[in-house]
Amino acid sequence: MKSRRATVLVAAVAISATLLTACGTGSSGSGGDGKAELKFLTFTSPNVTKSLWEGAAANVTKKYPDIGIKLLYTPNLDRQAYAKQLLATGQLPDILWDAPGSEFVKAGALLSFDAADLKGMNVPSGYGTIGGKTYNLWNGSFLVPALHYNTEAFAKVGIQPPTTFDELLTDAVKLKAAGITPFLVQSGSDLWSAGYLLQGIVSADVYGRTPDWLAQRKAGKVKFSDPDFLAAVDKFVELRDKGLINKDALSINYAQSTTKWKAGDAAMWPMGSWATATKTSFKVGVFPFPTADGSKVLPVSIGAAVYVSAKTAHPAEAKKAAVSLITDPSWQANDMKSDGVLPIVSGIKPLAGTSDATLSSLALLNDTSYKHVVGFLNEVGDDSPPPGFSDAFGKAMQGLIGGDSAKTFTAGLDKSWDSLNK
């Protein structure tokens, strides 16, 4: 078994090298025309297409004719795992869209940005810093997670967005009685998306009262098995045990759940606000996860981010290109329309065709009656969970979806956390 794992690892590294060589990667340099040729690793999704990135890159090179950009794409949506693979094989491109910041800073793999690079970005001072330095440029805000709902399904059973968890539970039971799956959940090959239903409950109930709960967990002041966190998990278990979650949650991934959502196969989808850009035949509404007492809590994450490799042959040009991309009004507006990203640059006007659900999310973000918290496990920089914990959480979520008890689940999280938080 051990030799088989080694063989698989060697094969994976070899495939990675072949892929990057085929895409024209390797060390960046200056082209024959004197341009600084930069390799930019990004991603595609059902909402974010290659043509969108090509337009963004063209805007950068038009502004800076001395820069050339070669676009590369991750093989799947787990961008951080792929970035780690490239770092391990010495193939990190000049610019990356998303990376495990703390791990890469510890490895000396990233360049930091200066205060002048951050000008015009509406990000709280010090947000996401590592050791007091900023190693990324934030792209925009998301409501993570929020509940996206099929307005037609709600109308069919005569319900409105609830304001308490008890109301949410009652509404979900009504939906099931009408033959409608209340909640769409996925895990499959995308562990990063497995926990959004629980993360929303935790963000509302636990973080609503204790916004720095994860920092307290780092300090050993609280545990996942404590009564408040356990109570949030119990709510998830109640939804699961009442059959209010799709039966195939363990076997479908994010792309498949997107297809099911578009087909109207569920009434509610707990997801980040990028889901608001998914085109459906029905009108989609958005509401925050209801709290136990009806208090108004809104989980907000600023991300994803652009990073610059410490190994780039053109550090000044790479940072200049990254800043240009993130602050480009055209990019910000297109990203809001295509992927539901709520802009962090002032004065961005929504483009025609921006979904009503995205505009509703933007209105929620600007509603001052809500208490903003960073969504559970969306902490960044020095506040982020220890390396490896997000994957451990995703695997534990598969067990919870499959029938584990709340006590088994939280005890496992405590064990994983204690082993990783060194």
C-alpha positions in Angstrom: 0.0 0.0 0.0 2.8 2.3 0.9 4.6 1.8 -2.5 1.3 2.4 -4.3 0.9 5.8 -2.6 4.5 6.7 -3.5 3.8 5.7 -7.1 0.6 7.9 -7.2 2.5 10.8 -5.8 5.3 10.6 -8.3 2.8 10.3 -11.1 0.9 13.3 -9.9 4.0 15.4 -9.8 5.0 14.2 -13.3 1.6 15.1 -14.6 1.8 18.5 -13.0 5.1 19.2 -14.6 3.8 18.1 -18.0 0.8 20.3 -17.7 2.7 23.4 -16.8 5.4 22.8 -19.5 2.7 22.4 -22.1 1.1 25.7 -21.0 4.4 27.5 -21.5 5.3 27.8 -17.8 8.7 27.7 -16.3 10.8 30.6 -15.2 9.5 33.9 -16.5 11.7 36.3 -18.3 11.8 39.1 -20.9 10.4 38.4 -24.3 12.2 39.2 -27.5 10.3 42.4 -27.7 11.7 43.5 -24.3 8.4 42.9 -22.4 8.3 41.5 -18.9 6.5 38.2 -19.6 4.4 37.2 -16.5 2.6 33.9 -15.9 -0.7 34.3 -14.1 -2.3 31.3 -12.6 -6.1 31.6 -12.1 -9.2 29.4 -12.4 -12.4 28.9 -14.4 -15.8 28.0 -13.0 -19.3 27.8 -14.4 -19.5 31.6 -13.8 -15.9 32.7 -14.5 -14.8 31.9 -18.0 -11.5 32.1 -19.9 -12.9 35.0 -22.0 -13.4 37.0 -18.8 -9.8 36.5 -17.7 -8.6 37.2 -21.3 -10.4 40.6 -21.2 -9.0 41.4 -17.8 -5.4 40.5 -18.9 -5.8 42.6 -22.0 -6.8 45.7 -20.0 -3.6 45.3 -17.9 -1.3 44.9 -20.9 -3.0 47.8 -22.7 -2.3 50.0 -19.7 1.3 48.7 -19.4 2.6 47.8 -22.9 5.9 46.7 -21.3 4.1 43.8 -19.6 3.0 40.5 -21.2 0.7 38.1 -19.4 0.4 34.3 -20.0 -2.8 32.9 -18.5 -2.7 29.5 -16.8 -5.6 27.7 -15.2 -5.9 25.4 -12.3 -7.3 21.9 -13.1 -10.1 22.3 -10.6 -11.6 24.7 -8.1 -9.3 23.8 -5.3 -6.8 26.5 -6.1 -4.9 26.4 -2.9 -4.1 22.7 -3.2 -2.8 23.2 -6.7 -0.7 26.2 -5.6 0.9 24.0 -2.9 1.6 21.3 -5.5 3.3 23.9 -7.8 5.4 25.3 -4.9 6.5 21.8 -4.0 7.7 21.2 -7.5 9.4 24.6 -8.0 6.9 25.8 -10.6 5.1 28.7 -8.9 4.0 31.3 -11.5 4.7 35.0 -11.1 1.1 35.9 -10.1 -1.5 33.6 -8.4 -5.2 33.9 -7.8 -5.6 32.5 -4.3 -3.0 30.7 -2.2 -2.7 29.5 1.4 -1.2 32.7 2.6 0.2 31.7 6.0 1.8 28.6 4.7 3.4 30.4 1.7 4.7 33.3 3.8 6.3 30.8 6.2 7.9 29.1 3.2 9.2 32.5 1.9 7.2 32.1 -1.3 5.4 35.5 -1.5 6.2 39.1 -1.9 4.5 41.7 0.4 2.7 44.7 -0.9 3.3 48.3 0.2 0.7 50.7 1.6 0.6 52.6 -1.7 -0.4 49.4 -3.5 -3.6 49.2 -1.4 -4.8 52.7 -2.3 -8.4 52.8 -3.3 -9.3 49.4 -1.9 -12.1 49.5 0.8 -10.6 46.9 3.1 -10.4 47.4 6.9 -6.9 48.4 8.1 -4.8 45.4 8.9 -7.3 42.9 7.5 -5.7 39.6 6.6 -2.1 40.7 7.4 0.5 38.2 8.4 3.1 39.4 10.8 2.0 43.0 10.2 2.5 42.7 6.4 0.1 42.5 3.5 0.9 39.7 1.0 -2.3 39.9 -1.1 -4.6 42.2 -2.9 -8.3 41.5 -2.1 -10.6 41.3 -5.0 -14.0 41.9 -3.4 -16.5 40.8 -0.8 -18.9 37.8 -0.5 -21.7 37.0 1.8 -20.3 33.6 3.0 -22.5 31.7 3.5 -25.9 33.0 2.8 -29.1 31.2 1.9 -30.1 31.5 -1.7 -33.7 30.6 -2.3 -36.1 29.7 -5.1 -38.8 32.4 -4.9 -41.2 30.1 -6.8 -40.8 27.3 -4.4 -41.3 29.6 -1.4 -44.5 31.1 -3.1 -45.8 27.6 -3.7 -46.0 26.8 0.0 -46.8 30.4 1.0 -43.6 31.2 3.0 -41.3 34.2 3.2 -37.6 34.4 4.3 -37.5 33.5 8.0 -35.9 35.5 10.7 -35.4 32.8 13.3 -34.1 29.3 13.1 -37.3 27.8 14.3 -39.1 29.6 11.5 -36.5 28.2 9.0 -37.1 24.7 10.4 -40.9 25.0 10.1 -40.6 26.4 6.5 -38.3 23.5 5.5 -40.8 21.0 6.8 -43.5 22.6 4.7 -41.3 22.5 1.6 -40.6 18.8 2.1 -44.3 18.1 2.6 -44.9 19.7 -0.7 -42.4 17.4 -2.4 -39.6 20.0 -2.6 -36.1 19.3 -1.2 -35.5 22.1 1.2 -31.7 22.3 1.3 -29.1 21.6 -1.4 -25.8 20.3 0.1 -22.7 18.9 -1.7 -19.4 17.4 -0.8 -18.1 14.8 -3.2 -14.8 15.8 -4.6 -15.1 19.4 -3.3 -14.6 19.3 0.4 -14.3 23.1 0.5 -18.0 23.4 -0.1 -19.2 20.6 2.1 -19.9 22.6 5.3 -21.7 25.7 4.2 -25.0 24.8 5.8 -23.3 24.2 9.1 -21.0 27.2 8.7 -24.0 29.4 8.2 -25.6 28.2 11.4 -22.3 28.6 13.4 -21.7 32.1 11.9 -25.2 33.2 12.9 -25.4 31.7 16.4 -21.9 31.3 17.7 -20.1 34.2 15.9 -23.1 36.4 16.3 -22.4 36.3 20.1 -18.6 35.8 19.9 -17.1 37.2 16.7 -13.6 36.3 17.7 -14.5 32.7 18.6 -11.8 31.2 16.3 -9.1 33.4 17.9 -10.3 32.1 21.3 -10.1 28.5 20.0 -6.5 29.3 18.9 -5.8 30.5 22.5 -7.4 27.4 24.0 -10.2 29.3 25.6 -13.0 27.5 23.8 -13.5 24.1 22.2 -15.7 22.8 19.4 -17.3 20.4 21.9 -18.4 23.4 24.1 -22.2 23.8 24.5 -22.6 26.8 22.2 -20.8 25.2 19.2 -22.3 21.8 19.9 -25.8 23.4 19.9 -25.2 24.8 16.4 -24.1 21.3 15.2 -27.2 19.8 16.8 -29.3 22.1 14.5 -27.6 20.7 11.5 -28.2 17.2 12.7 -31.9 18.0 13.2 -32.2 19.2 9.6 -30.3 16.1 8.4 -32.4 13.7 10.5 -35.7 15.2 9.4 -34.7 14.5 5.8 -34.5 18.1 4.8 -31.2 17.8 2.9 -30.8 16.2 -0.6 -30.1 12.5 -0.4 -27.2 12.6 -2.8 -25.2 15.2 -0.8 -22.3 12.9 -0.3 -21.9 12.0 -3.9 -22.2 15.4 -5.8 -19.6 18.1 -6.1 -19.9 21.8 -6.5 -20.4 21.7 -10.3 -23.1 19.1 -10.0 -24.9 21.0 -7.2 -24.8 24.1 -9.5 -26.5 22.1 -12.2 -29.1 20.8 -9.7 -29.7 24.4 -8.4 -30.2 25.7 -12.0 -32.7 22.8 -12.6 -34.8 23.9 -9.5 -34.1 20.7 -7.6 -34.1 22.4 -4.2 -35.6 25.4 -2.5 -32.5 26.7 -0.7 -28.8 26.6 -1.4 -26.4 27.6 1.3 -23.5 29.1 -0.6 -21.2 32.1 -1.0 -22.7 35.0 -2.9 -20.9 33.9 -6.1 -24.0 31.7 -6.4 -26.1 34.8 -7.1 -24.5 35.0 -10.6 -25.7 31.5 -11.5 -28.3 31.8 -14.2 -31.6 30.1 -13.4 -35.1 29.9 -14.9 -36.6 31.1 -11.6 -36.0 34.3 -9.6 -33.5 33.8 -6.8 -33.7 35.6 -3.5 -31.1 35.9 -0.7 -31.3 36.0 3.0 -28.8 35.6 5.9 -28.9 32.5 8.1 -31.5 33.2 10.8 -30.3 33.3 14.4 -32.0 31.5 17.3 -33.3 34.9 18.7 -33.9 36.7 15.4 -30.9 39.1 15.8 -29.5 40.3 12.5 -26.1 38.8 11.7 -24.4 38.9 8.3 -21.3 36.7 7.6 -19.0 38.6 5.2 -15.7 37.5 3.7 -13.3 39.7 1.8 -11.6 37.6 -0.9 -10.3 35.9 -3.0 -6.9 37.5 -3.4 -4.0 38.0 -5.8 -0.5 37.0 -4.7 2.9 37.6 -6.2 5.6 34.9 -6.1 8.9 35.8 -4.4 10.7 33.9 -7.2 9.4 36.1 -10.0 12.1 37.6 -12.2 10.0 40.8 -12.5 8.8 41.8 -9.0 8.0 45.4 -9.8 6.0 44.5 -13.0 4.2 41.6 -11.3 3.0 43.8 -8.4 2.1 46.5 -10.9 0.0 44.1 -13.0 -1.7 42.7 -9.9 -2.7 46.1 -8.6 -3.9 47.1 -12.1 -6.1 44.1 -12.4 -7.8 44.4 -9.0 -8.5 48.2 -9.2 -9.7 48.1 -12.8 -13.4 49.3 -12.7 -14.2 47.1 -15.8 -12.9 44.0 -14.0 -14.8 44.8 -10.8 -18.1 45.4 -12.6 -17.7 42.3 -14.8 -16.7 40.1 -11.8 -19.8 41.3 -10.0 -22.0 40.4 -12.9 -20.3 37.1 -13.7 -19.5 35.8 -10.2 -21.5 37.8 -7.7 -18.4 39.5 -6.3 -19.3 42.6 -4.3 -16.8 45.3 -5.2 -14.3 46.8 -2.8 -13.5 49.6 -5.1 -15.7 52.7 -4.8 -17.9 53.9 -7.6 -18.5 50.6 -9.4 -21.9 50.7 -11.2 -23.5 47.3 -11.8 -23.6 46.3 -15.4 -26.8 45.5 -17.3 -27.6 41.9 -16.7 -26.2 41.8 -13.2 -28.6 39.4 -11.4 -31.3 40.6 -9.0 -29.8 38.2 -6.4 -26.4 39.8 -6.7 -28.0 43.3 -6.3 -29.9 42.0 -3.2 -26.6 40.7 -1.7 -25.1 44.1 -2.3 -28.1 45.8 -0.6 -27.7 43.4 2.4 -24.0 44.2 2.6 -24.8 47.9 2.8 -27.6 47.5 5.3 -26.3 49.0 8.5 -28.9 47.2 10.7 -26.8 44.0 10.3 -23.9 43.0 12.5 -21.1 41.9 10.3 -19.0 38.9 11.3 -16.3 37.0 9.4 -18.0 33.7 8.4 -16.8 30.6 10.2 -13.6 29.3 8.6 -13.3 32.3 6.3 -10.8 34.0 8.6 -7.6 35.0 6.9 -4.0 36.0 7.6 -2.9 35.7 11.2 -6.6 35.0 12.1 -6.9 32.0 9.8 -7.3 28.4 11.1 -4.1 26.3 11.2 -2.9 24.8 7.9 -4.7 21.6 7.1 -7.7 22.3 9.3 -10.1 23.3 6.5 -9.5 19.9 4.8 -10.0 18.1 8.1 -13.3 20.0 8.6 -14.4 19.0 5.1 -13.7 15.4 5.8 -15.5 15.6 9.1 -18.5 17.2 7.4 -18.8 14.1 5.1 -19.0 12.0 8.3 -21.6 14.4 9.7 -23.7 14.4 6.5 -23.4 10.6 6.5 -24.8 10.2 10.0 -22.2 10.9 12.6 -23.5 12.4 15.9 -22.8 16.0 16.9 -20.6 14.8 19.8 -18.5 12.6 17.5 -18.1 15.4 15.0 -17.1 18.1 17.5 -14.7 15.7 19.3 -13.1 15.0 16.0 -12.7 18.7 15.2 -11.0 19.3 18.6 -8.6 16.4 18.0 -7.7 17.7 14.5 -7.3 21.2 15.7 -5.1 20.3 18.6 -2.9 18.2 16.3 -2.5 21.0 13.7 -2.4 24.1 15.9 1.3 23.9 16.8 
